Amino acid sequence: MIPKETELGRKRQIDQSSCNKDYSCANGFCPSFVSVIGGKLRKPDGAGADVDTLFDPLPEPVLPSLDKPWNTVVTGVGGTGVLTITALVAMAAHIEGKGCATMNQTGLAQKFGAVVSHVRVSASQDEIKAVRIPAGEADLLLGCDLVVTSTYEALGKVAQGRTHAVVNDAEVPTSAFILDPDARFPTAAMKAKVSDEAGDAATFFIDSTRIATQLLGDSIGSNLFLLGYAWQQGLVPVSAVALEEAIELNGVAVGFNKEAFLWGRRCAHQPERVLELVEKLAPEVPARLQGVEEIVDDRVARLTDYQDAAYAHQYRQRVERVLAADPRAGEADSVSVAVARNLYKLMAIKDEYEVARLYSDGEFLRKLERQFEGDYELRFNLAPPLFSKRDPNTGHLVKQEFGPWMLRAFGLLARLRFLRGSVLDVFGRTEERRQERADIGDYLALLEELLPALSGDKYAVALELARLPGRLRGFGHVKDRNRELLALRRTELLRQLHGDPATPVTIVNAA
Amino acid sequence: MGTDNSKAIHKVSLDDKYALDTARAYMTGIEALVRLPMLQHQRDQRAGLNTAAFISGYRGSPLGGVDQALWKARPWLAKHNVHFQPGLNEDLAATAVWGSQQTNLFAGARYDGVFGMWYGKGPGVDRSMDVIKHANAFGTSRFGGVLAVAGDDHACKSSTLPHQSEHMFIGASVPVLSPANVQEVLDLGIFGWELSRYSGCWVALKAITENMDSAISADIDPNRISIVIPEEFQLPADGVHGRWPDKPLEQELRLNKYKIYAAREFARVNNLNRIVVDCPNPRLGIITTGKAYLDVMQALEDMGIDDAVAAEIGLRVYKVGMPWPLEPRTTHDFAEGLEEILVVEEKRSIIEDQLTGQLYNYPVAARPRVIGEFDEEGRDLLPNLAELTPAMVALARASRVRRFYQSETMDRRIRCIEQKEVSLAQPRETIERVPHFCSGCPHNTSTRVPEGSHAFGGIGCHYMATWMPDRETHTFTQMGGEGATWIGQAPFTDTRHIFQNLGDGTYFHSGLLAIRAAVASGVNITYKILYNDAVAMTGGQPIDGTLTVADLINQVSAERVNRIALVSDHPEAWRGQFHGVAGFSLHHRDEMDALQRELREYQGTSVMVYVQTCAAEKLRRR
């Protein structure tokens, strides 16, 4: 499960290339788990056959001189073939009768840990003394992973004026992202650290994960793509012929690897053409809306589809009320922006109607068609509160699998959403729904309390209060647990807002 | 950018490293260990000897892939009479290697001699000391010999302790060879067997991460090494080799009076320790060994100290191939006339203590100062922690030389190192890529613990649960000790019960005995035996023998564990199979939480067998 950034904040998606078919994720208490039975992952058709004509013939770069050993540090994520890169370069050097030495620092890394690998190539074997590259003596830092590239292990080998850094700046989540939904990926800080050490002129960043995934159909090709990208710039001390010979000797996914290497070379030679092609295949996820007016307009449109224009209008009025009292409304991280996003989140309760609408609005099936091919059948893993069994021990609702007929039921249910909140709304009476409606009321009451503080010095406290619903995640028992945690934080913030000094805890002297 | 240096393409095959006729092959340190017995067998054949080799040991980083490399090389091993029998664990493997040296004591031996190779990670050396001491005292066979390959993880990259095995081998009077790189793993490996045959001792070959996880284009010509057998040294009339019957005090006499000194003499006449950098009037010496030697040479190169500058500052470098026992005569020749000797070795001292001992009786005026871990004022110089780097050696060397020699290259190098340390020390917002269970790994579910309970970790991939915030899994034990720490805590704490994670590989290796101890002690403990049908941590090798789920359940039941729960993602596969087993129950993995709440109330030892194939292994098999 990896994070997926969307306009409505960070959601989750399954990383199909690393899934090992354990399927216990389907027990996750969320209605979005759909099993695609019988389908196959649609391999992006890459660039198709005609692409060869799109690129000029590739020039042969001048290889680096070997009057002293050429040192390459390769970093990457364990289990993604990082060691293969150093082994291929070393084998190619051996094939050319040159001296070569590799050194791998892996540890438990084959489970998505950090891998740093050194490869030294020289004119003859005895010119290589230490197998490990000394501090500040790397000629090429091939950073297949930004996180590992920004560590001491890698940057300790870099020296400005000598090292060229070719780094994949894709945001590849770490294990921290599994448990912490708000884990941050400090891309800018890490990229700055690398360019500070190697110097901006000698540092090249490229999102090889995204390009390889689109052009080759699997992110596993990104490391070899990066090698091709560096090779074409004359930064790898072995010939392409020897490297391809090494790929054949390695005997694993020979065609795929050669193609990944070729695409890396093309991208170095004609970057704009390659990036154009990738943009066509998979447009970059647009950044989130920043201005409060754009956000409000977007959310009004969504609420109109969710329920109706009247409901959407209520939302607009509430936000504009805060906007009027907010001196910093124009800024990106203002209370107004927070209210625009969070009031929408509370009002668009993901009840049975909304789940049905999202599944049956046609966009869901189009997205599925883009990801899978073949004649597949859908199964929905749901735990509808009205008629689901409860686990005898934990009391939590138990998820069940519903067949493809459910999609038609969703279509019908979506059309009944006008019943939402009316006397005929059979889903509105559950405890969970009553609590979710109460959440809206509480938030609106909170906003009233915040209005006077917007012009005072407690703006920051008001902002965090306005943002609290952002962390009210999940459904059923998961949402209840989050709600309790947020309630504690809310009381603490309200005390700060009203300026009560933290009341000293009186020590009750035990008998 | 530079001259065109793409040379002619040589026809290369991956089999070169094992085929007979090639002279040069690209190989890792681990593949060098696999090639070694073939090289030795080739040399024996040329000497008219009909020998065979016996290899046994247990996998563990940095020797994690030795068994897989041996299996891959099976066709070539067979041609050289090399028999590989993976050990159940390190000490039983060492016992088997000891046995190989007794083959020729009795009738029926089909070979002139069997030479043995034992391999094991640092903790493996530790748990096998009883065997190694007995086997070394007993002695090797005339045309056999034993090479004990010890995998030391100096920087603790993939271990529960940083490791250095020399002191253990010193305790057993086993000579230690320390290769600097993959080429020397091959060279010193051959010397090792010949030294073992000549001296009757086991010989240890240090295999550190730097050499095992690295690869070079190595020269594998068998005639590369020529062995010199000492003539002057007086061996005992009845020789130094194993015999039967034998008496322990006679073994001790042979070992302390002859075998160790024979080893030193062998090292002297074969130049295992030699001066590699010299000058007309030397005053500053460096004595170094193994990988540290490469750090020294790299540091000298980085500081621009070539032969000319070395002569100017009076530098002499002495490379030691056998750090224990340190051969005194060549060491004396090295120390002759020096003002100061810098000892460059990794971790705790092996050479420094022996050197100061050997220099003690020099007349004071002629006795060089010796510095290493500390300088003469006791300040840290080359710390005995983690690993050395060329940069650390350069700083130490420069600090001694700067008093009477100045050079632009040296100063620039020192500035570059110091500046690098400063720039990287600045706090920056970064995150860490911490390893985690693979997607779909059974441990993701099996290591979960119910509210209010906690678990102890152990050796295996599941060890990672000890740093996962949501797993309540704390502390660990040595491999095979899982659960025994609780025996020493239970009587003294209100905590009524703990869960203990135990991998099936570790169970088979030695963990079963810990369960027997737990039953005997009567403490309340639930072993969660994680049956994933692979030794996943070191690359998914199969268990070293057969261990079906039925075997496991029946064995544990026979150990008087009267509550056994089988948990699986497909329980129907096991329906109705274990009727006769006392206290048996079958569960789907979704019932884990409820089952654990019941098991934690059970009096005494209970076992939960969590059955689901390792995800990485399933991927490989798909």
Boltz contact constraints between the chains, C-beta under 6 A:
constraints:
  - contact:
      token1: [A, 18]
      token2: [B, 439]
      max_distance: 6.0
  - contact:
      token1: [A, 19]
      token2: [B, 439]
      max_distance: 6.0
  - contact:
      token1: [A, 20]
      token2: [B, 439]
      max_distance: 6.0
  - contact:
      token1: [A, 20]
      token2: [B, 440]
      max_distance: 6.0
  - contact:
      token1: [A, 20]
      token2: [B, 615]
      max_distance: 6.0
  - contact:
      token1: [A, 20]
      token2: [B, 619]
      max_distance: 6.0
  - contact:
      token1: [A, 22]
      token2: [B, 440]
      max_distance: 6.0
  - contact:
      token1: [A, 24]
      token2: [B, 445]
      max_distance: 6.0
  - contact:
      token1: [A, 62]
      token2: [B, 1]
      max_distance: 6.0
  - contact:
      token1: [A, 64]
      token2: [B, 1]
      max_distance: 6.0
  - contact:
      token1: [A, 64]
      token2: [B, 2]
      max_distance: 6.0
  - contact:
      token1: [A, 65]
      token2: [B, 2]
      max_distance: 6.0
  - contact:
      token1: [A, 65]
      token2: [B, 3]
      max_distance: 6.0
  - contact:
      token1: [A, 66]
      token2: [B, 5]
      max_distance: 6.0
  - contact:
      token1: [A, 91]
      token2: [B, 26]
      max_distance: 6.0
  - contact:
      token1: [A, 94]
      token2: [B, 26]
      max_distance: 6.0
  - contact:
      token1: [A, 94]
      token2: [B, 217]
      max_distance: 6.0
  - contact:
      token1: [A, 95]
      token2: [B, 9]
      max_distance: 6.0
  - contact:
      token1: [A, 95]
      token2: [B, 10]
      max_distance: 6.0
  - contact:
      token1: [A, 95]
      token2: [B, 12]
      max_distance: 6.0
  - contact:
      token1: [A, 96]
      token2: [B, 7]
      max_distance: 6.0
  - contact:
      token1: [A, 97]
      token2: [B, 7]
      max_distance: 6.0
  - contact:
      token1: [A, 97]
      token2: [B, 10]
      max_distance: 6.0
  - contact:
      token1: [A, 100]
      token2: [B, 217]
      max_distance: 6.0
  - contact:
      token1: [A, 101]
      token2: [B, 216]
      max_distance: 6.0
  - contact:
      token1: [A, 102]
      token2: [B, 214]
      max_distance: 6.0
  - contact:
      token1: [A, 102]
      token2: [B, 215]
      max_distance: 6.0
  - contact:
      token1: [A, 103]
      token2: [B, 214]
      max_distance: 6.0
  - contact:
      token1: [A, 104]
      token2: [B, 213]
      max_distance: 6.0
  - contact:
      token1: [A, 107]
      token2: [B, 157]
      max_distance: 6.0
  - contact:
      token1: [A, 107]
      token2: [B, 158]
      max_distance: 6.0
  - contact:
      token1: [A, 108]
      token2: [B, 158]
      max_distance: 6.0
  - contact:
      token1: [A, 108]
      token2: [B, 435]
      max_distance: 6.0
  - contact:
      token1: [A, 109]
      token2: [B, 435]
      max_distance: 6.0
  - contact:
      token1: [A, 111]
      token2: [B, 435]
      max_distance: 6.0
  - contact:
      token1: [A, 111]
      token2: [B, 436]
      max_distance: 6.0
  - contact:
      token1: [A, 111]
      token2: [B, 438]
      max_distance: 6.0
  - contact:
      token1: [A, 112]
      token2: [B, 435]
      max_distance: 6.0
  - contact:
      token1: [A, 112]
      token2: [B, 436]
      max_distance: 6.0
  - contact:
      token1: [A, 113]
      token2: [B, 435]
      max_distance: 6.0
  - contact:
      token1: [A, 114]
      token2: [B, 433]
      max_distance: 6.0
  - contact:
      token1: [A, 125]
      token2: [B, 217]
      max_distance: 6.0
  - contact:
      token1: [A, 129]
      token2: [B, 294]
      max_distance: 6.0
  - contact:
      token1: [A, 129]
      token2: [B, 297]
      max_distance: 6.0
  - contact:
      token1: [A, 129]
      token2: [B, 298]
      max_distance: 6.0
  - contact:
      token1: [A, 130]
      token2: [B, 294]
      max_distance: 6.0
  - contact:
      token1: [A, 130]
      token2: [B, 295]
      max_distance: 6.0
  - contact:
      token1: [A, 130]
      token2: [B, 298]
      max_distance: 6.0
  - contact:
      token1: [A, 130]
      token2: [B, 390]
      max_distance: 6.0
  - contact:
      token1: [A, 131]
      token2: [B, 181]
      max_distance: 6.0
  - contact:
      token1: [A, 131]
      token2: [B, 214]
      max_distance: 6.0
  - contact:
      token1: [A, 134]
      token2: [B, 298]
      max_distance: 6.0
  - contact:
      token1: [A, 134]
      token2: [B, 302]
      max_distance: 6.0
  - contact:
      token1: [A, 134]
      token2: [B, 390]
      max_distance: 6.0
  - contact:
      token1: [A, 135]
      token2: [B, 391]
      max_distance: 6.0
  - contact:
      token1: [A, 135]
      token2: [B, 417]
      max_distance: 6.0
  - contact:
      token1: [A, 135]
      token2: [B, 420]
      max_distance: 6.0
  - contact:
      token1: [A, 136]
      token2: [B, 416]
      max_distance: 6.0
  - contact:
      token1: [A, 136]
      token2: [B, 420]
      max_distance: 6.0
  - contact:
      token1: [A, 147]
      token2: [B, 431]
      max_distance: 6.0
  - contact:
      token1: [A, 147]
      token2: [B, 433]
      max_distance: 6.0
  - contact:
      token1: [A, 148]
      token2: [B, 433]
      max_distance: 6.0
  - contact:
      token1: [A, 150]
      token2: [B, 430]
      max_distance: 6.0
  - contact:
      token1: [A, 152]
      token2: [B, 424]
      max_distance: 6.0
  - contact:
      token1: [A, 155]
      token2: [B, 424]
      max_distance: 6.0
  - contact:
      token1: [A, 174]
      token2: [B, 431]
      max_distance: 6.0
  - contact:
      token1: [A, 174]
      token2: [B, 433]
      max_distance: 6.0
  - contact:
      token1: [A, 175]
      token2: [B, 434]
      max_distance: 6.0
  - contact:
      token1: [A, 175]
      token2: [B, 436]
      max_distance: 6.0
  - contact:
      token1: [A, 186]
      token2: [B, 429]
      max_distance: 6.0
  - contact:
      token1: [A, 189]
      token2: [B, 428]
      max_distance: 6.0
  - contact:
      token1: [A, 189]
      token2: [B, 429]
      max_distance: 6.0
  - contact:
      token1: [A, 190]
      token2: [B, 430]
      max_distance: 6.0
  - contact:
      token1: [A, 193]
      token2: [B, 428]
      max_distance: 6.0
  - contact:
      token1: [A, 234]
      token2: [B, 1]
      max_distance: 6.0
  - contact:
      token1: [A, 239]
      token2: [B, 6]
      max_distance: 6.0
  - contact:
      token1: [A, 242]
      token2: [B, 9]
      max_distance: 6.0
  - contact:
      token1: [A, 249]
      token2: [B, 14]
      max_distance: 6.0
  - contact:
      token1: [A, 393]
      token2: [B, 594]
      max_distance: 6.0
